[in-house]
Amino acid sequence: MSAIFELPVRVYIEDTDAQGIVYYVNYLKYMERARSEWLRHHGFENPAFWGDDSIFVVHSLSVRYHRAAKLYDDLVVTALAMEHGRAWFEVEQSVHRDGELMCAGQVKVACADRRTMKPVRMPGELLARIFANA
């Protein structure tokens, strides 16, 4: 495991349904933003800019919704590296409002060749950085 990364997010009208409740798929967007910022925090932008032909793809995910976030709520979205293999890493993520769990999930991210979309080895430097506090 690594250190928990936190990203503050505010709920805007575009994130909600007609009742002012966050539309369920938007939690996944919040988690994607947190993973992107978490990677940037560790010195990695989009793999397309690394100068090689590897990209990240979501292999699988599991999400559980606990409470409904609402319009103008201030949320905190977390990312925590849990484990990894040769061509993937798994991230545990959660969304909180005032310390209360709204949504939790696990996302498995794979590294793939841009042209063939076949798995390739995850960059060792990336794994070293995101698992540095393990």
C-alpha positions as CSV (number, residue, x, y, z in Angstrom):
1,M,0.0,0.0,0.0
2,S,1.0,3.6,-0.4
3,A,0.0,6.9,1.2
4,I,-3.6,8.0,0.7
5,F,-4.0,10.8,-1.9
6,E,-6.9,13.2,-1.5
7,L,-8.6,15.5,-4.1
8,P,-11.3,18.0,-3.1
9,V,-14.3,18.1,-5.4
10,R,-17.4,20.3,-5.4
11,V,-20.7,19.0,-6.7
12,Y,-22.1,21.3,-9.5
13,I,-25.5,21.2,-11.2
14,E,-24.0,19.4,-14.2
15,D,-23.2,16.5,-11.8
16,T,-26.7,16.0,-10.5
17,D,-30.1,14.6,-11.6
18,A,-33.4,16.5,-11.5
19,Q,-33.6,16.0,-7.7
20,G,-30.2,17.6,-7.1
21,I,-28.5,14.2,-6.3
22,V,-25.2,13.2,-7.8
23,Y,-25.9,11.0,-10.8
24,Y,-24.3,7.6,-10.0
25,V,-21.8,7.5,-12.9
26,N,-20.3,10.9,-11.8
27,Y,-18.7,9.2,-8.8
28,L,-16.6,7.3,-11.4
29,K,-15.6,10.5,-13.0
30,Y,-14.6,11.9,-9.6
31,M,-12.5,8.8,-9.1
32,E,-10.9,9.1,-12.5
33,R,-9.9,12.7,-11.7
34,A,-8.4,11.6,-8.4
35,R,-6.4,8.9,-10.1
36,S,-5.2,11.3,-12.7
37,E,-4.1,13.9,-10.1
38,W,-2.6,11.1,-7.9
39,L,-0.4,10.0,-10.9
40,R,0.6,13.7,-11.5
41,H,1.4,14.0,-7.8
42,H,3.9,11.2,-8.3
43,G,5.4,12.8,-11.4
44,F,3.5,11.1,-14.1
45,E,1.3,12.8,-16.7
46,N,-0.7,10.8,-19.3
47,P,1.4,7.9,-20.5
48,A,0.9,9.2,-24.0
49,F,3.5,11.8,-23.2
50,W,6.1,9.5,-21.7
51,G,7.7,9.0,-25.2
52,D,6.7,5.3,-25.5
53,D,3.7,3.5,-26.8
54,S,2.1,2.4,-23.6
55,I,-1.2,3.6,-22.3
56,F,-3.3,3.0,-19.2
57,V,-6.7,1.3,-19.5
58,V,-9.2,0.4,-16.8
59,H,-9.3,-3.4,-16.7
60,S,-12.0,-3.7,-14.1
61,L,-13.8,-1.9,-11.3
62,S,-16.2,-2.5,-8.5
63,V,-18.2,0.3,-6.8
64,R,-20.5,0.4,-3.9
65,Y,-22.8,3.4,-3.1
66,H,-23.4,4.2,0.5
67,R,-25.0,7.7,0.6
68,A,-26.2,10.3,-1.8
69,A,-24.1,13.4,-2.4
70,K,-26.0,16.5,-3.4
71,L,-25.7,19.8,-5.2
72,Y,-22.9,22.0,-3.8
73,D,-21.6,19.4,-1.5
74,D,-17.8,19.6,-0.9
75,L,-16.4,16.1,-1.3
76,V,-13.0,14.5,-0.8
77,V,-12.0,11.7,-3.3
78,T,-9.2,9.4,-2.3
79,A,-6.8,7.1,-4.1
80,L,-4.7,4.5,-2.5
81,A,-2.5,2.0,-4.3
82,M,-3.2,-1.5,-3.0
83,E,-1.2,-4.0,-5.0
84,H,0.3,-4.6,-8.4
85,G,1.4,-7.2,-10.9
86,R,3.7,-7.0,-13.9
87,A,1.2,-5.1,-16.1
88,W,-1.3,-3.7,-13.7
89,F,-1.9,-1.9,-10.4
90,E,-5.0,-1.8,-8.2
91,V,-6.3,1.4,-6.5
92,E,-8.8,1.6,-3.7
93,Q,-10.9,4.8,-3.9
94,S,-13.5,6.5,-1.9
95,V,-15.7,9.6,-1.9
96,H,-16.4,11.3,1.4
97,R,-18.5,14.3,2.6
98,D,-17.5,15.7,6.0
99,G,-15.9,12.3,6.8
100,E,-18.9,10.3,5.9
101,L,-18.4,7.6,3.2
102,M,-20.6,8.2,0.1
103,C,-19.0,5.8,-2.3
104,A,-16.2,3.3,-2.4
105,G,-14.6,1.3,-5.1
106,Q,-11.6,-0.7,-6.4
107,V,-10.1,0.0,-9.8
108,K,-7.6,-2.3,-11.6
109,V,-5.6,-0.3,-14.1
110,A,-3.6,-2.1,-16.8
111,C,-0.7,-0.9,-19.0
112,A,-1.2,-1.7,-22.6
113,D,0.5,-1.2,-25.9
114,R,-1.2,1.7,-27.7
115,R,-1.2,-0.2,-31.1
116,T,-2.0,-3.7,-30.1
117,M,-3.9,-3.0,-26.9
118,K,-2.1,-6.1,-25.4
119,P,-0.7,-5.9,-21.8
120,V,2.8,-4.6,-21.4
121,R,5.1,-4.2,-18.3
122,M,4.1,-1.4,-16.1
123,P,6.9,1.2,-15.9
124,G,9.1,0.3,-12.9
125,E,9.6,3.9,-11.9
126,L,5.9,4.4,-11.7
127,L,5.4,1.4,-9.5
128,A,8.4,2.5,-7.3
129,R,6.9,5.9,-6.8
130,I,3.3,4.9,-6.1
131,F,4.2,2.1,-3.8
132,A,7.1,4.1,-2.1
133,N,5.3,4.2,1.3
134,A,4.3,0.6,1.3
